[in-house]
Amino acid sequence: MALDNKLGFTSSADLPREEERISKKKAVELFENGVLDSLPAGKFSTLRAIHKFLFEDIYDFAGKLRTVNMAKGNFRFAPLMYLQAALENINKMLQSTFDEIVEKYV
């Protein structure tokens, strides 16, 4: 079963291929159109804007704060009960060295 999507896919085999194709095309647009240049680095608001831009043509929930637990294949996203606290910490984390950047985004 596939995630609810705007493309009408019901197969969990077909949706990922189309999601990858569309989101990669949108990622190129992010760079070529300078969208990232107008967003503050290292903020949750920026991650949210990027998520919306990449996936808005595929999912209604693109760029929205999740209100349910979610998994994709065998990968489980952060549990909802910890999500708000984790997101609040993103803005507080340093990113002035390579190690800090890796810690923040990984």
MMTF fields as JSON, N, C-alpha, C and O atoms, coordinates in Angstrom:
{
  "mmtfVersion": "1.0.0",
  "mmtfProducer": "UNKNOWN",
  "numBonds": 423,
  "numAtoms": 424,
  "numGroups": 106,
  "numChains": 1,
  "numModels": 1,
  "chainsPerModel": [1],
  "groupsPerChain": [106],
  "chainIdList": ["A"],
  "bondAtomList": [4, 2, 8, 6, 12, 10, 16, 14, 20, 18, 24, 22, 28, 26, 32, 30, 36, 34, 40, 38, 44, 42, 48, 46, 52, 50, 56, 54, 60, 58, 64, 62, 68, 66, 72, 70, 76, 74, 80, 78, 84, 82, 88, 86, 92, 90, 96, 94, 100, 98, 104, 102, 108, 106, 112, 110, 116, 114, 120, 118, 124, 122, 128, 126, 132, 130, 136, 134, 140, 138, 144, 142, 148, 146, 152, 150, 156, 154, 160, 158, 164, 162, 168, 166, 172, 170, 176, 174, 180, 178, 184, 182, 188, 186, 192, 190, 196, 194, 200, 198, 204, 202, 208, 206, 212, 210, 216, 214, 220, 218, 224, 222, 228, 226, 232, 230, 236, 234, 240, 238, 244, 242, 248, 246, 252, 250, 256, 254, 260, 258, 264, 262, 268, 266, 272, 270, 276, 274, 280, 278, 284, 282, 288, 286, 292, 290, 296, 294, 300, 298, 304, 302, 308, 306, 312, 310, 316, 314, 320, 318, 324, 322, 328, 326, 332, 330, 336, 334, 340, 338, 344, 342, 348, 346, 352, 350, 356, 354, 360, 358, 364, 362, 368, 366, 372, 370, 376, 374, 380, 378, 384, 382, 388, 386, 392, 390, 396, 394, 400, 398, 404, 402, 408, 406, 412, 410, 416, 414, 420, 418],
  "bondOrderList": [1, 1, 1, 1, 1, 1, 1, 1, 1, 1, 1, 1, 1, 1, 1, 1, 1, 1, 1, 1, 1, 1, 1, 1, 1, 1, 1, 1, 1, 1, 1, 1, 1, 1, 1, 1, 1, 1, 1, 1, 1, 1, 1, 1, 1, 1, 1, 1, 1, 1, 1, 1, 1, 1, 1, 1, 1, 1, 1, 1, 1, 1, 1, 1, 1, 1, 1, 1, 1, 1, 1, 1, 1, 1, 1, 1, 1, 1, 1, 1, 1, 1, 1, 1, 1, 1, 1, 1, 1, 1, 1, 1, 1, 1, 1, 1, 1, 1, 1, 1, 1, 1, 1, 1, 1],
  "groupList": [{"groupName": "MET", "atomNameList": ["N", "CA", "C", "O"], "elementList": ["N", "C", "C", "O"], "formalChargeList": [0, 0, 0, 0], "bondAtomList": [1, 0, 2, 1, 3, 2], "bondOrderList": [1, 1, 2], "singleLetterCode": "M", "chemCompType": "L-PEPTIDE LINKING"}, {"groupName": "ALA", "atomNameList": ["N", "CA", "C", "O"], "elementList": ["N", "C", "C", "O"], "formalChargeList": [0, 0, 0, 0], "bondAtomList": [1, 0, 2, 1, 3, 2], "bondOrderList": [1, 1, 2], "singleLetterCode": "A", "chemCompType": "L-PEPTIDE LINKING"}, {"groupName": "LEU", "atomNameList": ["N", "CA", "C", "O"], "elementList": ["N", "C", "C", "O"], "formalChargeList": [0, 0, 0, 0], "bondAtomList": [1, 0, 2, 1, 3, 2], "bondOrderList": [1, 1, 2], "singleLetterCode": "L", "chemCompType": "L-PEPTIDE LINKING"}, {"groupName": "ASP", "atomNameList": ["N", "CA", "C", "O"], "elementList": ["N", "C", "C", "O"], "formalChargeList": [0, 0, 0, 0], "bondAtomList": [1, 0, 2, 1, 3, 2], "bondOrderList": [1, 1, 2], "singleLetterCode": "D", "chemCompType": "L-PEPTIDE LINKING"}, {"groupName": "ASN", "atomNameList": ["N", "CA", "C", "O"], "elementList": ["N", "C", "C", "O"], "formalChargeList": [0, 0, 0, 0], "bondAtomList": [1, 0, 2, 1, 3, 2], "bondOrderList": [1, 1, 2], "singleLetterCode": "N", "chemCompType": "L-PEPTIDE LINKING"}, {"groupName": "LYS", "atomNameList": ["N", "CA", "C", "O"], "elementList": ["N", "C", "C", "O"], "formalChargeList": [0, 0, 0, 0], "bondAtomList": [1, 0, 2, 1, 3, 2], "bondOrderList": [1, 1, 2], "singleLetterCode": "K", "chemCompType": "L-PEPTIDE LINKING"}, {"groupName": "GLY", "atomNameList": ["N", "CA", "C", "O"], "elementList": ["N", "C", "C", "O"], "formalChargeList": [0, 0, 0, 0], "bondAtomList": [1, 0, 2, 1, 3, 2], "bondOrderList": [1, 1, 2], "singleLetterCode": "G", "chemCompType": "PEPTIDE LINKING"}, {"groupName": "PHE", "atomNameList": ["N", "CA", "C", "O"], "elementList": ["N", "C", "C", "O"], "formalChargeList": [0, 0, 0, 0], "bondAtomList": [1, 0, 2, 1, 3, 2], "bondOrderList": [1, 1, 2], "singleLetterCode": "F", "chemCompType": "L-PEPTIDE LINKING"}, {"groupName": "THR", "atomNameList": ["N", "CA", "C", "O"], "elementList": ["N", "C", "C", "O"], "formalChargeList": [0, 0, 0, 0], "bondAtomList": [1, 0, 2, 1, 3, 2], "bondOrderList": [1, 1, 2], "singleLetterCode": "T", "chemCompType": "L-PEPTIDE LINKING"}, {"groupName": "SER", "atomNameList": ["N", "CA", "C", "O"], "elementList": ["N", "C", "C", "O"], "formalChargeList": [0, 0, 0, 0], "bondAtomList": [1, 0, 2, 1, 3, 2], "bondOrderList": [1, 1, 2], "singleLetterCode": "S", "chemCompType": "L-PEPTIDE LINKING"}, {"groupName": "PRO", "atomNameList": ["N", "CA", "C", "O"], "elementList": ["N", "C", "C", "O"], "formalChargeList": [0, 0, 0, 0], "bondAtomList": [1, 0, 2, 1, 3, 2], "bondOrderList": [1, 1, 2], "singleLetterCode": "P", "chemCompType": "L-PEPTIDE LINKING"}, {"groupName": "ARG", "atomNameList": ["N", "CA", "C", "O"], "elementList": ["N", "C", "C", "O"], "formalChargeList": [0, 0, 0, 0], "bondAtomList": [1, 0, 2, 1, 3, 2], "bondOrderList": [1, 1, 2], "singleLetterCode": "R", "chemCompType": "L-PEPTIDE LINKING"}, {"groupName": "GLU", "atomNameList": ["N", "CA", "C", "O"], "elementList": ["N", "C", "C", "O"], "formalChargeList": [0, 0, 0, 0], "bondAtomList": [1, 0, 2, 1, 3, 2], "bondOrderList": [1, 1, 2], "singleLetterCode": "E", "chemCompType": "L-PEPTIDE LINKING"}, {"groupName": "ILE", "atomNameList": ["N", "CA", "C", "O"], "elementList": ["N", "C", "C", "O"], "formalChargeList": [0, 0, 0, 0], "bondAtomList": [1, 0, 2, 1, 3, 2], "bondOrderList": [1, 1, 2], "singleLetterCode": "I", "chemCompType": "L-PEPTIDE LINKING"}, {"groupName": "VAL", "atomNameList": ["N", "CA", "C", "O"], "elementList": ["N", "C", "C", "O"], "formalChargeList": [0, 0, 0, 0], "bondAtomList": [1, 0, 2, 1, 3, 2], "bondOrderList": [1, 1, 2], "singleLetterCode": "V", "chemCompType": "L-PEPTIDE LINKING"}, {"groupName": "HIS", "atomNameList": ["N", "CA", "C", "O"], "elementList": ["N", "C", "C", "O"], "formalChargeList": [0, 0, 0, 0], "bondAtomList": [1, 0, 2, 1, 3, 2], "bondOrderList": [1, 1, 2], "singleLetterCode": "H", "chemCompType": "L-PEPTIDE LINKING"}, {"groupName": "TYR", "atomNameList": ["N", "CA", "C", "O"], "elementList": ["N", "C", "C", "O"], "formalChargeList": [0, 0, 0, 0], "bondAtomList": [1, 0, 2, 1, 3, 2], "bondOrderList": [1, 1, 2], "singleLetterCode": "Y", "chemCompType": "L-PEPTIDE LINKING"}, {"groupName": "GLN", "atomNameList": ["N", "CA", "C", "O"], "elementList": ["N", "C", "C", "O"], "formalChargeList": [0, 0, 0, 0], "bondAtomList": [1, 0, 2, 1, 3, 2], "bondOrderList": [1, 1, 2], "singleLetterCode": "Q", "chemCompType": "L-PEPTIDE LINKING"}],
  "groupTypeList": [0, 1, 2, 3, 4, 5, 2, 6, 7, 8, 9, 9, 1, 3, 2, 10, 11, 12, 12, 12, 11, 13, 9, 5, 5, 5, 1, 14, 12, 2, 7, 12, 4, 6, 14, 2, 3, 9, 2, 10, 1, 6, 5, 7, 9, 8, 2, 11, 1, 13, 15, 5, 7, 2, 7, 12, 3, 13, 16, 3, 7, 1, 6, 5, 2, 11, 8, 14, 4, 0, 1, 5, 6, 4, 7, 11, 7, 1, 10, 2, 0, 16, 2, 17, 1, 1, 2, 12, 4, 13, 4, 5, 0, 2, 17, 9, 8, 7, 3, 12, 13, 14, 12, 5, 16, 14],
  "groupIdList": [1, 2, 3, 4, 5, 6, 7, 8, 9, 10, 11, 12, 13, 14, 15, 16, 17, 18, 19, 20, 21, 22, 23, 24, 25, 26, 27, 28, 29, 30, 31, 32, 33, 34, 35, 36, 37, 38, 39, 40, 41, 42, 43, 44, 45, 46, 47, 48, 49, 50, 51, 52, 53, 54, 55, 56, 57, 58, 59, 60, 61, 62, 63, 64, 65, 66, 67, 68, 69, 70, 71, 72, 73, 74, 75, 76, 77, 78, 79, 80, 81, 82, 83, 84, 85, 86, 87, 88, 89, 90, 91, 92, 93, 94, 95, 96, 97, 98, 99, 100, 101, 102, 103, 104, 105, 106],
  "secStructList": [7, 7, 7, 7, 7, 6, 6, 7, 7, 7, 7, 6, 6, 2, 2, 2, 2, 2, 2, 2, 2, 2, 2, 2, 2, 2, 2, 2, 2, 2, 2, 2, 6, 6, 4, 4, 4, 4, 1, 7, 6, 6, 7, 2, 2, 2, 2, 2, 2, 2, 2, 2, 2, 2, 2, 6, 6, 6, 7, 6, 6, 6, 6, 1, 7, 7, 7, 1, 7, 7, 3, 3, 6, 6, 3, 3, 7, 7, 7, 2, 2, 2, 2, 2, 2, 2, 2, 2, 2, 2, 2, 2, 1, 7, 7, 1, 1, 2, 2, 2, 2, 2, 2, 2, 2, 7],
  "xCoordList": [0.838, 0.0, 0.885, 1.861, 0.556, 1.327, 0.748, -0.426, 1.576, 1.087, 0.037, 0.093, -0.923, -1.886, -1.114, -0.237, -1.446, -0.684, -1.575, -2.659, -1.118, -1.855, -1.77, -2.507, -0.886, -0.649, -1.571, -1.643, -2.273, -3.205, -2.567, -3.225, -1.302, -0.643, -1.146, -1.289, -1.408, -1.819, -0.78, -0.831, 0.143, 1.192, 2.429, 2.931, 2.908, 4.121, 5.359, 6.45, 5.214, 6.34, 6.438, 7.541, 5.316, 5.305, 5.557, 6.259, 4.995, 5.103, 6.541, 6.877, 7.409, 8.784, 9.543, 10.316, 9.324, 10.006, 9.566, 10.392, 8.274, 7.76, 8.13, 8.447, 8.091, 8.503, 9.958, 10.291, 10.805, 12.218, 12.395, 13.154, 11.707, 11.823, 11.389, 12.092, 10.243, 9.709, 10.565, 10.891, 10.933, 11.683, 13.089, 13.612, 13.707, 15.015, 14.896, 15.749, 13.855, 13.627, 13.406, 13.923, 12.639, 12.377, 13.643, 13.833, 14.511, 15.769, 16.654, 17.303, 16.678, 17.439, 16.883, 17.643, 15.559, 14.929, 15.335, 15.571, 15.416, 15.835, 17.168, 17.334, 18.106, 19.438, 19.45, 19.987, 18.872, 18.942, 18.193, 18.61, 17.088, 16.281, 16.685, 16.088, 17.692, 18.172, 17.229, 17.339, 16.313, 15.344, 16.062, 15.675, 17.087, 17.808, 18.501, 18.696, 18.871, 19.566, 18.685, 19.199, 17.388, 16.47, 16.026, 15.249, 16.511, 16.091, 17.225, 18.386, 16.894, 17.95, 18.512, 17.757, 19.814, 20.464, 20.244, 20.288, 20.007, 19.974, 18.728, 18.746, 17.659, 16.425, 15.376, 15.351, 14.52, 13.441, 12.537, 12.037, 12.322, 11.463, 12.007, 11.239, 13.322, 13.942, 13.749, 13.419, 13.952, 13.716, 12.272, 11.992, 11.37, 9.945, 9.664, 8.916, 10.267, 10.088, 10.666, 10.071, 11.821, 12.429, 11.54, 11.316, 11.031, 10.147, 8.909, 8.495, 8.328, 7.149, 7.488, 6.755, 8.592, 8.983, 9.207, 8.751, 9.904, 10.233, 9.028, 8.948, 8.093, 7.033, 5.609, 4.663, 5.428, 4.082, 3.255, 2.025, 3.892, 3.165, 2.771, 2.048, 3.255, 3.038, 2.136, 1.25, 2.373, 1.663, 0.992, 1.56, -0.222, -0.917, -0.19, -0.28, 0.523, 1.186, 2.565, 3.251, 2.974, 4.309, 4.474, 3.643, 5.545, 5.843, 5.042, 5.176, 4.221, 3.41, 4.019, 4.631, 3.83, 4.294, 3.396, 2.173, 4.003, 3.286, 2.533, 3.015, 1.346, 0.515, 0.265, -0.503, 0.915, 0.782, 2.159, 3.075, 2.292, 3.519, 3.536, 2.489, 4.723, 4.812, 6.051, 7.085, 5.91, 7.031, 6.994, 5.956, 8.151, 8.26, 9.12, 10.322, 8.499, 9.211, 9.564, 8.702, 10.821, 11.277, 11.798, 12.243, 11.752, 12.259, 11.123, 10.115, 11.286, 10.315, 10.85, 11.979, 10.023, 10.398, 10.324, 9.746, 10.904, 10.916, 9.502, 8.546, 9.376, 8.052, 7.447, 8.152, 6.162, 5.449, 5.664, 5.775, 5.721, 5.848, 7.18, 7.283, 8.184, 9.48, 9.717, 10.704, 8.842, 9.078, 9.197, 10.151, 8.272, 8.286, 9.569, 10.189, 9.965, 11.197, 12.411, 13.306, 12.444, 13.57, 13.635, 14.718, 12.499, 12.476, 12.884, 13.555, 12.49, 12.876, 14.395, 14.978, 15.02, 16.467, 17.23, 18.385, 16.612, 17.293, 17.797, 18.947, 16.941, 17.321, 18.427, 19.158, 18.557, 19.554, 20.916, 21.927, 20.958, 22.211, 23.175, 22.782, 24.431, 25.466, 25.76, 25.494, 26.311, 26.687, 27.86, 27.87, 28.843, 29.999, 31.189, 32.16, 31.126, 32.191, 31.569, 30.36, 32.393, 31.902, 31.225, 30.145, 31.858, 31.297, 29.95, 29.045, 29.806, 28.53, 27.44, 26.292, 27.804, 26.832, 26.374, 25.182, 27.32, 26.965, 26.049, 25.039, 26.399, 25.578, 24.153, 23.181, 24.046, 22.738, 21.858, 20.671, 22.417, 21.584, 21.483, 20.626, 22.315, 22.26, 21.592, 21.44],
  "yCoordList": [-1.182, 0.0, 1.25, 1.317, 2.219, 3.453, 4.541, 4.493, 5.516, 6.686, 7.38, 7.32, 8.042, 8.838, 9.877, 10.555, 9.997, 10.9, 11.544, 11.044, 12.638, 13.392, 12.742, 13.116, 11.784, 11.167, 9.986, 9.493, 9.536, 8.425, 7.056, 6.061, 6.971, 5.669, 4.933, 5.523, 3.67, 2.834, 1.754, 1.092, 1.582, 0.574, 1.175, 2.214, 0.515, 0.997, 0.755, 1.191, 0.078, -0.126, 1.027, 1.435, 1.546, 2.594, 3.993, 4.792, 4.284, 5.629, 6.07, 7.197, 5.254, 5.718, 6.153, 7.109, 5.457, 5.837, 7.225, 8.052, 7.468, 8.758, 9.855, 10.976, 9.536, 10.488, 10.904, 12.086, 9.944, 10.243, 11.121, 12.09, 10.789, 11.56, 13.01, 13.942, 13.186, 14.538, 15.325, 16.483, 14.713, 15.446, 15.808, 16.853, 14.982, 15.332, 16.514, 17.402, 16.526, 17.647, 18.935, 19.993, 18.836, 20.0, 20.453, 21.649, 19.511, 19.859, 20.686, 21.635, 20.328, 21.114, 22.534, 23.5, 22.659, 23.983, 24.794, 25.998, 24.14, 24.832, 25.546, 26.7, 24.851, 25.415, 26.41, 27.509, 26.042, 26.895, 28.21, 29.235, 28.192, 29.4, 30.213, 31.255, 29.749, 30.494, 30.501, 31.359, 29.565, 29.508, 29.392, 30.047, 28.578, 28.365, 29.628, 29.801, 30.504, 31.73, 32.645, 33.471, 32.508, 33.381, 32.781, 33.4, 31.59, 30.91, 30.895, 30.707, 31.093, 31.082, 29.673, 28.708, 29.566, 28.265, 27.709, 28.44, 26.399, 25.697, 25.875, 25.555, 26.366, 26.576, 25.546, 25.101, 25.175, 24.246, 24.832, 24.102, 26.138, 26.774, 26.543, 26.418, 26.488, 26.236, 24.787, 24.508, 23.864, 22.445, 22.232, 21.467, 22.907, 22.801, 23.342, 22.735, 24.478, 25.081, 24.185, 24.045, 23.581, 22.666, 21.451, 21.035, 20.875, 19.715, 20.057, 19.277, 21.216, 21.632, 21.752, 21.249, 22.414, 22.62, 21.293, 21.111, 20.374, 19.09, 18.184, 17.476, 18.198, 17.189, 17.722, 16.937, 19.021, 19.586, 19.05, 19.07, 18.582, 18.022, 16.561, 15.971, 15.992, 14.57, 14.328, 13.474, 15.093, 14.848, 16.11, 17.2, 15.956, 17.076, 17.542, 18.713, 16.646, 16.985, 17.619, 17.889, 17.857, 18.437, 19.763, 20.662, 19.873, 21.102, 21.312, 22.351, 20.362, 20.484, 19.639, 18.6, 20.119, 19.356, 18.142, 18.259, 17.01, 15.747, 15.596, 16.021, 14.986, 14.773, 13.294, 12.937, 12.436, 10.981, 10.34, 10.918, 9.147, 8.392, 7.912, 7.628, 7.823, 7.485, 6.637, 6.781, 5.755, 4.93, 4.864, 5.061, 4.583, 4.43, 3.189, 3.198, 2.144, 0.873, 0.396, 0.335, 0.061, -0.372, 0.781, 0.557, 2.012, 3.167, 3.846, 4.22, 4.003, 4.729, 6.125, 6.289, 7.13, 8.502, 8.716, 7.899, 9.806, 10.09, 9.954, 10.479, 9.249, 9.095, 10.453, 11.362, 10.582, 11.829, 12.369, 13.58, 11.483, 11.951, 12.683, 13.437, 12.481, 13.146, 14.216, 14.948, 14.31, 15.163, 16.643, 17.294, 17.177, 18.614, 19.007, 20.014, 18.23, 18.54, 18.473, 19.313, 17.483, 17.346, 18.545, 19.06, 18.984, 20.121, 21.416, 22.25, 21.592, 22.784, 22.85, 23.933, 21.694, 21.65, 21.977, 22.398, 21.791, 22.069, 23.51, 23.758, 24.45, 25.858, 26.204, 27.173, 25.432, 25.706, 25.102, 25.541, 24.111, 23.411, 24.273, 24.991, 24.182, 24.937, 24.311, 23.132, 25.121, 24.627, 25.417, 25.807, 25.644, 26.42, 25.554, 26.06, 24.261, 23.355, 22.198, 21.973, 21.482, 20.322, 19.316, 18.813, 19.023, 18.048, 18.504, 17.687, 19.796, 20.324, 20.207, 19.884, 20.468, 20.348, 18.906, 18.641, 17.975, 16.555, 16.162, 15.491, 16.577, 16.257, 16.811, 16.142, 18.006, 18.659, 17.983, 17.762, 17.662, 17.185, 15.687, 15.185, 14.966, 13.502, 12.998, 11.789],
  "zCoordList": [0.0, 0.0, 0.0, 0.748, -0.818, -0.944, -0.043, 0.323, 0.31, 1.026, 0.166, -1.062, 0.819, 0.063, -0.729, -0.194, -2.007, -2.857, -3.907, -4.205, -4.458, -5.477, -6.855, -7.767, -7.001, -8.301, -8.568, -9.694, -7.543, -7.704, -7.634, -7.94, -7.24, -7.122, -5.887, -4.816, -6.041, -4.91, -4.629, -3.593, -5.537, -5.391, -4.738, -5.167, -3.702, -3.043, -3.902, -3.536, -5.018, -5.941, -6.94, -7.302, -7.382, -8.402, -7.846, -8.465, -6.697, -6.132, -5.897, -6.263, -5.309, -5.061, -6.316, -6.276, -7.417, -8.661, -9.121, -9.508, -9.075, -9.514, -8.518, -8.915, -7.239, -6.211, -6.425, -6.334, -6.704, -6.937, -8.175, -8.148, -9.241, -10.48, -10.265, -10.656, -9.65, -9.445, -8.464, -8.722, -7.346, -6.326, -6.808, -6.42, -7.633, -8.188, -9.145, -9.147, -9.946, -10.856, -10.062, -10.422, -8.985, -8.144, -7.415, -7.197, -7.038, -6.365, -7.289, -6.85, -8.558, -9.53, -9.582, -9.636, -9.566, -9.572, -8.35, -8.452, -7.197, -5.965, -6.169, -5.775, -6.785, -6.996, -8.144, -8.006, -9.262, -10.45, -10.28, -10.821, -9.532, -9.362, -8.138, -7.865, -7.398, -6.237, -5.05, -4.175, -5.01, -3.91, -2.567, -1.599, -2.505, -1.241, -0.752, 0.451, -1.662, -1.277, -0.427, 0.328, -0.542, 0.191, 1.526, 2.253, 1.851, 3.078, 4.102, 3.738, 5.383, 6.403, 6.609, 6.731, 6.645, 6.804, 8.209, 9.199, 8.27, 9.544, 10.376, 11.564, 9.814, 10.557, 10.14, 8.993, 11.078, 10.763, 9.694, 8.838, 9.729, 8.721, 7.315, 6.361, 7.189, 5.887, 5.475, 4.323, 6.405, 6.089, 5.662, 4.739, 6.336, 6.011, 4.601, 3.835, 4.271, 2.945, 1.853, 0.784, 2.12, 1.151, 0.951, -0.185, 2.029, 1.936, 1.105, 0.247, 1.362, 0.596, -0.888, -1.74, -1.191, -2.579, -3.298, -4.427, -2.651, -3.281, -3.484, -4.488, -2.546, -2.542, -2.712, -2.657, -2.916, -2.991, -4.163, -4.103, -5.202, -6.343, -6.12, -6.923, -5.025, -4.764, -3.556, -3.59, -2.487, -1.227, -0.696, -0.765, -0.165, 0.471, 1.727, 2.094, 2.382, 3.64, 3.457, 4.443, 2.239, 1.983, 2.719, 2.593, 3.481, 4.199, 5.462, 6.109, 5.827, 7.042, 8.151, 7.909, 9.368, 10.519, 10.686, 10.758, 10.746, 10.812, 12.136, 13.186, 12.072, 13.261, 13.524, 14.417, 12.742, 12.916, 12.791, 12.205, 13.346, 13.14, 11.702, 11.121, 11.133, 9.716, 9.448, 10.099, 8.472, 8.027, 6.51, 5.878, 5.951, 4.502, 4.284, 4.549, 3.808, 3.703, 5.1, 5.976, 5.309, 6.633, 7.485, 8.611, 6.968, 7.699, 8.447, 7.848, 9.742, 10.56, 10.843, 11.305, 10.561, 10.863, 12.373, 13.09, 12.852, 14.291, 14.858, 14.288, 15.98, 16.594, 16.936, 17.374, 16.737, 16.951, 18.365, 18.559, 19.34, 20.724, 20.974, 21.942, 20.134, 20.276, 19.215, 19.283, 18.259, 17.099, 17.452, 17.028, 18.2, 18.511, 19.236, 18.895, 20.219, 20.952, 20.028, 20.118, 19.147, 18.22, 17.276, 17.001, 16.788, 15.87, 16.553, 15.946, 17.798, 18.544, 18.713, 18.737, 18.829, 19.0, 17.72, 17.784, 16.571, 15.304, 15.259, 14.895, 15.626, 15.567, 16.555, 16.349, 17.615, 18.648, 18.332, 18.881, 17.461, 17.191, 16.386, 15.466, 16.753, 16.06, 14.699, 14.469, 13.808, 12.484, 11.924, 10.756, 12.777, 12.322, 11.926, 11.364, 12.211, 11.781, 11.013, 11.078, 10.297, 9.548, 10.476, 10.168, 11.608, 12.554, 13.097, 13.272, 13.366, 13.862, 12.795, 13.101, 11.563, 10.469, 10.319, 10.167, 10.361, 10.261, 11.413, 11.204, 12.625, 13.799, 13.646, 13.997, 13.134, 13.0, 11.959, 12.198, 10.835, 9.737, 9.627, 8.9, 10.313, 10.27, 11.517, 11.691]
}
